[in-house]
Amino acid sequence: MKKVLLAAFITLSIVSCKNNNKAEQSSIANNTEVNISNERIVSLNGAISEILVDLGQRNQIVGIDITSSYPADLAKKATQLEHVNKINIEGLLALKPTIVYVLKKDLNENLEKQLTDAGITLIVIEQDYSVDGAKKLIEEVATPLQIKDYDKLYTKIDQDISQVKPLETKPKVLFIYARGAANLFVAGADTPIQSIIELAGGENAAKGFSDFKPLTPEALLNSNPDYILLFDTGLQSMGGVDGVLSIEGITKTNAGKNKKIITMDGLLLTGFTPRIGEAVTILNQKISE
């Protein structure tokens, strides 16, 4: 139960992570020839929503879940629903969708039954947090809409990934999920965070467990990270860098001593969307400084 609640908190925290880089806010779809579908689309995942926009389907999206924070103006054009775990089915059906996208990990039996009983096409996708997984996600979003021209999205990923610079040594990076000083967790194996750290040339400092677990001073000392990584919102919840440095045990680590605190937009960092290459490149640069 704790893991389910934590996953929900992390997903919700991504919502308010916004990237202010105007270049990133531009849709990749501007450079991609696509077929505009006649579907009325509801997307219940931020990564899927981003891909739909990149595929030229912005005007077909009638509803999005609360994690769909990119592009930033998407919520102005589509009705924003709650997180999929708290979805109001009446509100969703009122949008008269013809197709609903959702990740398998987020779908419960009740929601599945309600949507299928209503005659709505339900696209359930199992996401793999890797470069190939990001490409597969694009394909699985595009295929039901009979969109075949998405090679430029693949090219963008490959070009961005090619900018990653090899590092002489793998710096140890510890991701801390923070919702204020009283709610601190670290990411272990089998998480999108570990995947992104490794793609960027680093090493996950958290060892010996999967998923997330509460942060302890002992764990900090044992992992002794070179860098601390947080979502932008996580840093904000801590009151800034000084708040992070006040965590018990932080100042005894290499990261704390050298004030190596990194923050990134949540969806960019963990979404594994067509911006995966950008995310990896940015993190690669930050852990090489």
MARTORMI-374974 format. One record per residue (C-alpha): residue number from 1; residue in one letter; y, x, z. Coordinates in steps of 0.001 Angstrom, whole numbers, plus 500000, padded with zeros to 6 digits. Each point is the difference from the previous one (the first is absolute). Layout:
<atoms>
(NUM "A" (Y X Z))
...
</atoms>
This chain:
<atoms>
(1 "M" (500000 500000 500000))
(2 "K" (502376 502843 500854))
(3 "K" (499420 501574 496588))
(4 "V" (500751 496703 498262))
(5 "L" (503219 499560 501939))
(6 "L" (501019 503600 499360))
(7 "A" (499370 499625 496289))
(8 "A" (502197 496906 499986))
(9 "F" (502770 501812 501900))
(10 "I" (499891 502923 497573))
(11 "T" (500127 497686 497009))
(12 "L" (502925 498110 501457))
(13 "S" (501852 503223 500779))
(14 "I" (499895 500936 496331))
(15 "V" (502068 496930 499178))
(16 "S" (503265 501402 501306))
(17 "C" (499449 503489 498601))
(18 "K" (502429 500137 497053))
(19 "N" (500539 502840 497562))
(20 "N" (503671 500512 499181))
(21 "N" (499394 502133 496950))
(22 "K" (501369 497912 497123))
(23 "A" (497841 501807 497502))
(24 "E" (496913 498925 501911))
(25 "Q" (501273 496430 500178))
(26 "S" (499866 499781 496185))
(27 "S" (496875 498274 498720))
(28 "I" (497584 502147 498068))
(29 "A" (499554 496935 497828))
(30 "N" (503299 500791 498305))
(31 "N" (498103 502636 498036))
(32 "T" (496790 498033 499542))
(33 "E" (499249 497489 497261))
(34 "V" (498147 497057 501518))
(35 "N" (499003 496431 499255))
(36 "I" (501754 497394 502131))
(37 "S" (497470 497547 501410))
(38 "N" (500506 496284 500592))
(39 "E" (498487 500222 503471))
(40 "R" (501689 499040 503255))
(41 "I" (499039 502965 502166))
(42 "V" (499823 500413 503752))
(43 "S" (499406 503527 501279))
(44 "L" (498808 500495 503565))
(45 "N" (500333 503786 500048))
(46 "G" (502942 502350 499552))
(47 "A" (498175 502469 497752))
(48 "I" (498817 497205 497723))
(49 "S" (503506 498507 499834))
(50 "E" (501433 503364 498991))
(51 "I" (497432 500367 497223))
(52 "L" (500646 496480 498716))
(53 "V" (503672 500846 499639))
(54 "D" (499127 503265 498262))
(55 "L" (497874 497973 497578))
(56 "G" (502981 497827 499110))
(57 "Q" (498986 496929 502003))
(58 "R" (503009 499740 502310))
(59 "N" (501028 496574 498704))
(60 "Q" (496452 498668 500319))
(61 "I" (499812 500868 503711))
(62 "V" (500782 496843 501963))
(63 "G" (498866 501182 503430))
(64 "I" (499511 503262 501879))
(65 "D" (498771 500927 503452))
(66 "I" (502191 501697 502553))
(67 "T" (498709 503492 499100))
(68 "S" (501418 499773 496459))
(69 "S" (503116 502079 500634))
(70 "Y" (500269 501816 496658))
(71 "P" (501941 499570 497780))
(72 "A" (502553 499113 502642))
(73 "D" (501334 496953 498159))
(74 "L" (496582 498433 499420))
(75 "A" (500420 497593 502907))
(76 "K" (503152 498616 498338))
(77 "K" (497959 498750 497062))
(78 "A" (496782 498921 501729))
(79 "T" (499338 497970 503121))
(80 "Q" (499070 502265 502903))
(81 "L" (496968 498856 501945))
(82 "E" (498618 501301 503282))
(83 "H" (497471 502797 500296))
(84 "V" (496653 498967 498522))
(85 "N" (498508 499803 503510))
(86 "K" (502582 497350 500910))
(87 "I" (500378 498314 496640))
(88 "N" (501043 496346 499935))
(89 "I" (497694 498505 497393))
(90 "E" (502216 496955 499490))
(91 "G" (502976 502223 499249))
(92 "L" (497928 502057 497587))
(93 "L" (498615 496955 498163))
(94 "A" (503497 498535 499751))
(95 "L" (500838 502850 497626))
(96 "K" (497368 498603 497583))
(97 "P" (498439 503393 499239))
(98 "T" (497423 500345 497261))
(99 "I" (498820 503406 501195))
(100 "V" (500032 501720 503398))
(101 "Y" (499394 503715 500574))
(102 "V" (498731 501340 503324))
(103 "L" (498264 503108 501322))
(104 "K" (496430 499487 501170))
(105 "K" (500744 501448 503439))
(106 "D" (502658 497331 500566))
(107 "L" (498084 496947 498784))
(108 "N" (498391 497666 502515))
(109 "E" (497476 497285 499205))
(110 "N" (502351 497147 500852))
(111 "L" (502735 501174 497640))
(112 "E" (497456 500669 497260))
(113 "K" (498561 496492 500308))
(114 "Q" (503389 498297 500023))
(115 "L" (501149 501804 496872))
(116 "T" (496794 499495 498060))
(117 "D" (499831 496325 501025))
(118 "A" (503512 499624 498591))
(119 "G" (498782 501326 496655))
(120 "I" (502093 503149 500151))
(121 "T" (498714 503181 498393))
(122 "L" (499496 502500 502815))
(123 "I" (499990 503711 499136))
(124 "V" (498466 502029 502830))
(125 "I" (500396 503765 499730))
(126 "E" (498436 502746 502094))
(127 "Q" (502462 502882 500133))
(128 "D" (498959 503643 500011))
(129 "Y" (502602 502371 501432))
(130 "S" (499914 502782 497426))
(131 "V" (501702 500900 496725))
(132 "D" (497138 498470 498030))
(133 "G" (500146 497028 502339))
(134 "A" (503686 499497 499199))
(135 "K" (499165 499953 496298))
(136 "K" (497131 497592 500558))
(137 "L" (502306 497708 501967))
(138 "I" (502372 499851 497027))
(139 "E" (497114 499062 497709))
(140 "E" (498671 497333 502356))
(141 "V" (503438 498411 500313))
(142 "A" (500607 500106 496244))
(143 "T" (496629 498764 498731))
(144 "P" (500170 496354 501192))
(145 "L" (503371 499722 498229))
(146 "Q" (498512 501463 496803))
(147 "I" (502433 502906 500155))
(148 "K" (498599 503124 498402))
(149 "D" (503041 502203 499494))
(150 "Y" (500305 501842 503308))
(151 "D" (499241 503562 498910))
(152 "K" (503589 501024 500738))
(153 "L" (499420 499187 503638))
(154 "Y" (497016 502354 499980))
(155 "T" (502115 502635 498275))
(156 "K" (502700 499694 502633))
(157 "I" (497456 500511 502770))
(158 "D" (498548 503075 498289))
(159 "Q" (503416 501502 499274))
(160 "D" (501163 499502 503563))
(161 "I" (496793 501416 501468))
(162 "S" (500358 503060 497784))
(163 "Q" (503203 500858 501892))
(164 "V" (498077 500597 503226))
(165 "K" (500154 503678 500917))
(166 "P" (496974 501800 501470))
(167 "L" (500594 501147 503576))
(168 "E" (498752 503375 501230))
(169 "T" (498772 498443 503223))
(170 "K" (499380 496379 500861))
(171 "P" (502543 498907 502604))
(172 "K" (498673 497608 502618))
(173 "V" (501705 496616 499801))
(174 "L" (499729 497338 502687))
(175 "F" (500983 496458 499087))
(176 "I" (501305 497948 502897))
(177 "Y" (500276 496268 499592))
(178 "A" (502816 498982 502315))
(179 "R" (501317 496632 501110))
(180 "G" (502141 501348 502783))
(181 "A" (499010 502586 502581))
(182 "A" (497440 497677 501599))
(183 "N" (497997 499454 496800))
(184 "L" (498898 503301 498467))
(185 "F" (496857 500507 497925))
(186 "V" (498696 502844 497856))
(187 "A" (498162 499775 496688))
(188 "G" (496538 501507 499730))
(189 "A" (497453 500163 497189))
(190 "D" (499380 497189 497503))
(191 "T" (503668 499020 499882))
(192 "P" (502506 499991 497118))
(193 "I" (502045 502415 502093))
(194 "Q" (497286 502650 500010))
(195 "S" (499586 499616 496236))
(196 "I" (503706 500461 499293))
(197 "I" (500241 503020 502325))
(198 "E" (497087 501707 498246))
(199 "L" (501357 499204 496531))
(200 "A" (503279 501635 501050))
(201 "G" (498188 503189 500960))
(202 "G" (499940 499464 503732))
(203 "E" (497329 499435 502620))
(204 "N" (499784 497019 502302))
(205 "A" (500534 501404 503480))
(206 "A" (498115 497084 501574))
(207 "K" (496293 500774 500129))
(208 "G" (496802 498416 501229))
(209 "F" (500696 496298 499485))
(210 "S" (500619 497395 497314))
(211 "D" (502754 497426 499625))
(212 "F" (502707 500074 502698))
(213 "K" (499970 500706 503701))
(214 "P" (502666 500205 502724))
(215 "L" (501958 503232 500200))
(216 "T" (499506 502067 503166))
(217 "P" (501611 503260 501168))
(218 "E" (496541 501604 499939))
(219 "A" (499497 499003 496372))
(220 "L" (503356 501507 499087))
(221 "L" (499157 503311 501641))
(222 "N" (496542 500123 498453))
(223 "S" (501210 499199 496494))
(224 "N" (503142 502190 500244))
(225 "P" (501499 498701 496724))
(226 "D" (502459 501959 497911))
(227 "Y" (501688 496761 498920))
(228 "I" (500368 496513 501444))
(229 "L" (500042 497241 497385))
(230 "L" (501308 496477 500629))
(231 "F" (501120 496939 498070))
(232 "D" (503774 499659 499762))
(233 "T" (499742 496947 502239))
(234 "G" (497905 501954 502477))
(235 "L" (502776 502548 500444))
(236 "Q" (502520 497186 500384))
(237 "S" (497874 498356 502684))
(238 "M" (500027 503279 501926))
(239 "G" (503767 500302 499844))
(240 "G" (499965 502947 497616))
(241 "V" (498698 503556 500124))
(242 "D" (500967 500489 503643))
(243 "G" (497832 497028 500909))
(244 "V" (497006 501532 498208))
(245 "L" (500569 503345 501686))
(246 "S" (500005 498244 503370))
(247 "I" (496365 498895 499550))
(248 "E" (497947 501747 502672))
(249 "G" (498376 503115 498571))
(250 "I" (501931 500095 496710))
(251 "T" (502201 502966 500927))
(252 "K" (496888 502077 500749))
(253 "T" (498785 499664 496404))
(254 "N" (501127 502095 497041))
(255 "A" (501576 496893 498490))
(256 "G" (501960 499279 503152))
(257 "K" (501129 503562 500561))
(258 "N" (501291 500236 496422))
(259 "K" (501224 496389 499816))
(260 "K" (497889 499339 496914))
(261 "I" (500241 496221 499889))
(262 "I" (499399 498297 496634))
(263 "T" (500653 496350 499191))
(264 "M" (499204 498038 496857))
(265 "D" (500110 496428 498741))
(266 "G" (496871 498151 501100))
(267 "L" (498987 498347 496717))
(268 "L" (500745 503159 498031))
(269 "L" (497886 502087 502382))
(270 "T" (496980 497727 500382))
(271 "G" (500111 497542 497105))
(272 "F" (498210 502152 497386))
(273 "T" (501970 498261 497266))
(274 "P" (501299 501508 496724))
(275 "R" (502368 501963 502271))
(276 "I" (497091 501858 501601))
(277 "G" (500960 503174 498157))
(278 "E" (503556 499728 501294))
(279 "A" (498736 499538 503535))
(280 "V" (497683 503003 499811))
(281 "T" (502685 502198 498431))
(282 "I" (502576 499072 502636))
(283 "L" (497590 500648 502863))
(284 "N" (498870 503247 498375))
(285 "Q" (503596 501187 499909))
(286 "K" (500663 498987 503580))
(287 "I" (496951 501800 501433))
(288 "S" (500830 503153 498090))
(289 "E" (503418 500399 501623))
</atoms>
